[in-house]
Amino acid sequence: MAETQNAAPQSPPPSFRDNDGNEITSGGKWLAGLLIIFFTLFSAIYLIAHWPDRIPGPKENTTSLYVNKWFHIRLVDSIIDTSLLQKPVVNIPATAAKKDSSETDTTGAQAAVDNTAATSATAATDDSALTQVKGRTVYYKGSEDDLIHINTLLLILVGVAGFLGNMIHISTSFTTFIGAGKFRKSWVLWYVVKPFTAAALAIAIYFVFRGGFLNMSDDSSNINIYGLMTISLLSGLFTDRATLKLKEIFDVLFRTNPKEERPDQLTNGAPKISGVTADPLEVGKATLVTLTGTKLNEGDISITIENTPVEDPDRKPDSISFNYTLPEALKDKESVTLSAKPAKATTASTFQLKIKQAEPPAEGE
């Protein structure tokens, strides 16, 4: 009778790594680099192409509308130039000796002025040069569909500036991890989503400013567009700090004593070592030593055994493993001290590794 055998579960294939230790192929590096360059240049060019020629002053009687054309964002003025309708003042010297001739000349000059004013008034009120926009007569011949309001324009510029700032951060992060041989494919989604969240964060901070929470007027005409773009770029470049700033504002407005009740909540902080597992050490025999904890693959961690550094351990998020061979000089001890200290920790974590003692000889031997 044939026996049935249960197939052993297959372990997942190991992740691809290049010669530098990065989990990305050479083609993936080139593709990621080209995408970073494209989106960085596109956002920068879009920002330049939609930069307005000027921001209307607080006392200007304007429509706050712009001609929405790339590299030609121009404010549409809402005031007819009434100077063309005004009669210019003509200074004519009056002397008693030439009174009659002066009056004759003044009469002729006045007629010429009236003719000029009439011509200017006709030009200024020419229907082909004027149109009604938002109930106001302006110098504009195009369609209202080609116009954009200043508030909409500022929102677009703020979002693009936040996107551009985060692309600068992403390009720096990507090249740094690739150069250090520490790029992991689990971070790909972070690189894809981060610029869009940065754009949304920049818009959120813009609303905070416009709402007056950071002592800024809500009038568009009082906005310093260069300062606004600087804040938006920095918000995208330092998204974590910008988020903390918003958190501070929220805590001031809605001060409570929150209690986090969600399971598996995320925590920030340095690596934490909770324990160590290892068989008793023997002279001349390699023994596997494993440190357990959280975030053990982040930052630098100094590991020593009896003040001797441990070289090239295998680091994972929840464990650090290495092989240790007990030297002959320590065989008479009962245990040796293992010390592990993260770079930002003030004190080191110490553990005792037991040494296998020689069995006493049997009686009668």
C-alpha positions in Angstrom: 0.0 0.0 0.0 1.5 3.3 -1.1 2.1 5.8 1.7 1.1 9.4 1.2 3.6 12.0 2.2 2.7 15.5 3.2 4.7 18.1 1.2 6.6 20.4 3.4 5.6 24.1 3.1 7.9 26.0 0.9 9.6 29.1 2.3 9.2 32.3 0.3 12.1 33.0 -2.1 14.6 35.5 -0.8 14.3 39.1 -1.8 16.5 40.3 -4.7 19.5 42.4 -3.6 22.1 44.0 -5.8 25.8 44.0 -5.0 25.3 46.9 -2.7 22.5 45.3 -0.7 19.6 47.3 -2.2 16.3 45.5 -2.9 16.0 47.1 -6.4 17.3 46.2 -9.8 19.4 48.4 -12.0 16.4 49.0 -14.3 14.3 50.0 -11.2 17.0 52.5 -10.2 16.9 54.2 -13.6 13.1 54.2 -13.8 12.8 55.7 -10.3 15.4 58.3 -11.0 13.7 59.4 -14.2 10.3 59.6 -12.5 11.8 61.7 -9.7 13.5 64.0 -12.3 10.3 64.3 -14.3 7.9 65.1 -11.5 10.4 67.6 -9.9 10.9 69.5 -13.2 7.2 69.4 -14.0 6.1 70.8 -10.7 8.8 73.5 -10.9 7.9 74.5 -14.5 4.2 74.5 -13.6 4.9 76.8 -10.7 6.8 79.2 -12.9 4.3 79.0 -15.7 1.4 80.0 -13.4 3.2 82.8 -11.5 1.0 85.9 -11.5 2.4 89.2 -12.8 1.2 91.0 -9.6 -1.1 90.7 -6.7 -3.8 93.5 -6.5 -3.4 96.0 -3.7 -6.0 96.3 -0.9 -7.4 99.5 -2.2 -7.5 98.6 -5.9 -10.9 98.3 -7.6 -10.1 95.1 -9.5 -12.0 91.9 -10.3 -9.2 89.7 -8.8 -9.3 87.7 -12.0 -6.3 86.6 -14.1 -5.9 85.5 -17.7 -5.3 81.7 -17.3 -2.6 81.0 -19.8 0.7 79.3 -19.2 3.5 81.8 -18.8 0.9 84.6 -19.2 -0.9 84.9 -15.9 -2.0 88.6 -16.1 -4.3 90.5 -13.8 -7.5 91.8 -15.6 -8.0 95.4 -14.4 -11.6 96.5 -13.8 -11.1 100.2 -14.0 -11.4 102.1 -17.3 -8.5 104.5 -17.7 -10.5 107.7 -17.2 -7.5 109.8 -17.9 -8.3 109.5 -21.6 -11.6 111.1 -20.9 -10.2 114.1 -19.0 -9.4 117.3 -20.7 -5.7 118.1 -20.4 -4.9 121.5 -18.9 -3.2 123.9 -21.3 -1.1 126.6 -19.7 -1.4 129.7 -22.0 0.5 132.8 -20.9 -1.9 135.8 -20.5 -0.6 139.3 -20.9 -2.4 142.5 -21.3 -0.5 143.5 -24.4 -1.6 140.3 -26.2 -5.0 139.8 -24.8 -6.9 139.7 -28.0 -4.5 137.4 -29.8 -4.3 135.2 -26.7 -8.0 134.8 -26.6 -8.0 133.8 -30.2 -5.3 131.3 -29.7 -7.0 129.9 -26.6 -10.2 129.4 -28.6 -8.4 127.4 -31.2 -6.5 125.4 -28.6 -9.7 124.7 -26.7 -11.3 123.3 -29.9 -8.3 121.1 -30.4 -8.5 119.8 -26.8 -12.2 119.1 -27.2 -11.5 117.1 -30.4 -8.8 115.1 -28.7 -11.0 114.3 -25.7 -13.8 113.2 -27.9 -11.5 111.0 -29.9 -10.0 109.5 -26.6 -13.5 108.9 -25.2 -14.5 107.1 -28.3 -11.4 104.9 -28.1 -11.9 104.2 -24.4 -15.5 103.2 -24.9 -15.0 101.2 -28.0 -17.1 98.0 -27.7 -14.4 95.9 -29.4 -11.9 96.7 -26.6 -14.2 96.4 -23.6 -16.3 93.6 -22.1 -18.4 92.9 -19.0 -16.7 90.5 -16.5 -18.4 89.9 -13.2 -20.6 93.0 -13.7 -17.6 95.3 -14.4 -16.3 96.8 -17.6 -12.7 95.7 -18.2 -10.1 95.7 -21.0 -10.5 92.1 -22.1 -11.5 90.5 -25.4 -11.4 86.8 -24.5 -13.9 84.5 -22.9 -14.7 84.4 -19.2 -13.8 80.6 -19.3 -10.2 81.6 -19.8 -10.1 83.5 -16.5 -9.1 82.3 -13.0 -9.8 83.9 -9.6 -6.9 84.8 -7.4 -8.1 82.4 -4.6 -8.2 79.5 -7.0 -4.8 80.5 -8.4 -3.3 80.7 -4.9 -4.6 77.2 -3.9 -3.1 75.7 -7.0 0.3 77.4 -6.4 0.3 76.3 -2.8 -0.4 72.6 -3.7 2.2 72.6 -6.4 4.8 74.2 -4.1 4.1 71.5 -1.4 4.4 68.8 -4.0 7.7 70.3 -5.3 9.1 70.6 -1.8 8.4 66.9 -1.1 10.0 65.9 -4.4 13.2 67.5 -3.2 12.9 65.5 0.0 12.2 62.3 -1.9 15.1 62.7 -4.3 17.5 63.2 -1.4 16.1 60.3 0.6 16.1 57.9 -2.4 19.7 58.7 -3.5 20.9 58.5 0.1 19.5 55.0 0.7 20.6 53.7 -2.6 24.1 55.0 -2.0 24.2 53.4 1.5 22.9 50.1 0.1 19.9 50.2 2.5 17.0 50.7 0.1 14.1 48.3 0.8 11.2 47.6 -1.5 8.7 47.9 1.4 9.2 51.7 1.1 8.0 52.0 -2.5 4.5 52.9 -1.5 5.8 55.6 0.8 7.7 57.2 -2.2 4.5 57.1 -4.3 2.1 58.5 -1.8 4.2 61.1 0.1 4.2 63.9 -2.5 0.5 64.0 -2.8 0.0 64.0 1.0 2.6 66.8 1.1 0.5 68.9 -1.4 -2.6 68.3 0.7 -0.7 69.3 3.9 0.5 72.5 2.3 -3.1 73.4 1.4 -4.1 72.7 5.0 -1.5 75.0 6.4 -2.5 77.6 3.9 -6.1 77.4 5.3 -4.7 77.7 8.8 -2.9 80.9 7.8 -5.9 82.3 5.9 -8.1 81.5 8.9 -6.0 83.8 11.1 -4.7 81.0 13.4 -1.1 82.1 12.7 -1.8 85.9 12.6 -2.4 86.3 8.9 -5.1 88.3 7.2 -7.8 86.5 5.2 -7.7 89.2 2.5 -6.0 87.8 -0.7 -4.7 91.3 -1.6 -2.6 91.4 1.7 -0.8 88.2 1.0 2.9 88.1 0.4 3.0 85.5 -2.3 6.8 84.9 -1.9 6.4 84.2 1.8 3.4 82.0 1.1 5.4 79.9 -1.4 8.3 79.6 1.0 6.0 78.2 3.7 4.4 75.8 1.2 7.8 74.5 0.0 9.0 74.0 3.5 5.8 72.2 4.5 6.4 69.8 1.7 10.1 69.5 2.5 9.5 68.9 6.2 6.1 67.2 6.3 6.7 65.6 9.7 7.5 69.0 11.4 4.6 70.7 9.6 2.2 68.0 10.8 3.5 68.5 14.4 2.8 72.2 14.1 -0.8 71.6 13.0 -1.1 69.2 16.0 0.1 72.0 18.3 -2.5 74.3 16.9 -5.2 71.6 17.3 -4.1 70.9 20.9 -4.4 74.6 21.8 -7.9 74.8 20.3 -9.2 71.5 21.6 -7.2 70.8 24.7 -8.1 67.4 26.1 -6.5 64.4 27.8 -6.6 61.9 25.0 -6.3 58.2 25.7 -5.2 56.0 22.8 -7.4 52.9 22.7 -6.6 51.6 19.3 -4.8 48.2 19.1 -1.5 47.9 17.4 -0.9 51.6 17.6 2.3 53.0 16.0 4.9 54.3 18.3 7.9 56.5 17.5 11.2 56.3 19.3 14.6 54.7 19.3 15.3 50.9 19.0 14.3 49.0 22.1 16.0 45.7 23.2 13.8 43.5 25.3 15.8 40.2 25.7 18.4 37.8 24.4 18.3 34.0 23.6 21.3 31.8 23.3 22.5 28.3 24.2 25.2 27.9 26.8 28.5 29.0 25.3 31.3 26.5 24.6 35.0 27.1 23.8 35.8 26.7 20.1 32.1 26.3 19.1 30.0 29.0 17.3 26.8 29.7 19.2 23.9 31.6 17.8 23.0 34.7 19.9 19.7 36.5 19.2 18.6 39.9 20.6 14.9 40.6 20.5 13.0 43.9 20.5 11.5 46.6 18.3 13.0 48.8 15.5 16.3 46.9 15.8 17.1 47.7 12.1 17.1 51.4 12.6 20.1 53.5 13.6 23.4 52.4 15.0 23.5 49.8 17.8 26.8 49.0 19.5 27.0 45.4 20.7 29.9 44.1 22.8 30.7 40.9 24.7 33.2 41.5 27.5 34.1 44.8 25.8 34.8 43.0 22.5 32.8 44.5 19.6 30.5 42.2 17.6 31.1 42.7 13.9 28.4 42.5 11.1 25.3 41.1 13.0 22.2 40.2 11.0 19.7 43.0 11.8 15.9 42.7 11.3 13.1 44.9 12.7 12.5 42.6 15.6 15.8 40.8 16.1 19.6 41.0 15.8 21.5 37.7 15.3 25.1 36.7 15.2 27.4 33.8 15.9 29.8 34.0 18.9 32.7 31.7 19.7 33.8 31.7 23.3 37.6 32.3 23.6 39.8 30.1 25.6 40.6 32.8 28.1 36.9 33.0 29.3 36.2 29.3 29.7 36.6 29.4 33.5 33.8 32.0 34.0 30.2 31.1 34.7 28.9 33.8 32.3 29.9 36.7 30.1 28.3 40.1 29.8 26.6 41.1 26.6 26.1 44.9 26.2 23.9 46.6 23.5 23.5 50.3 23.3 21.5 52.2 20.6 23.1 55.4 19.3 20.6 57.7 21.0 20.2 55.7 24.2 21.7 57.1 27.4 22.4 53.7 28.9 23.2 50.2 27.5 21.2 47.1 28.0 23.2 44.3 29.5 22.5 40.5 29.6 24.4 37.5 31.0 25.3 34.7 28.6 25.9 31.4 30.5 29.0 29.3 29.8 28.6 25.6 29.6 30.6 24.1 32.5 32.6 20.9 32.2 30.9 17.9 33.7 32.6 16.6 36.9 34.3 13.2 36.4 32.2 10.2 37.4 32.9 8.4 40.7 35.5 5.7 40.5 37.2 7.2 37.5 
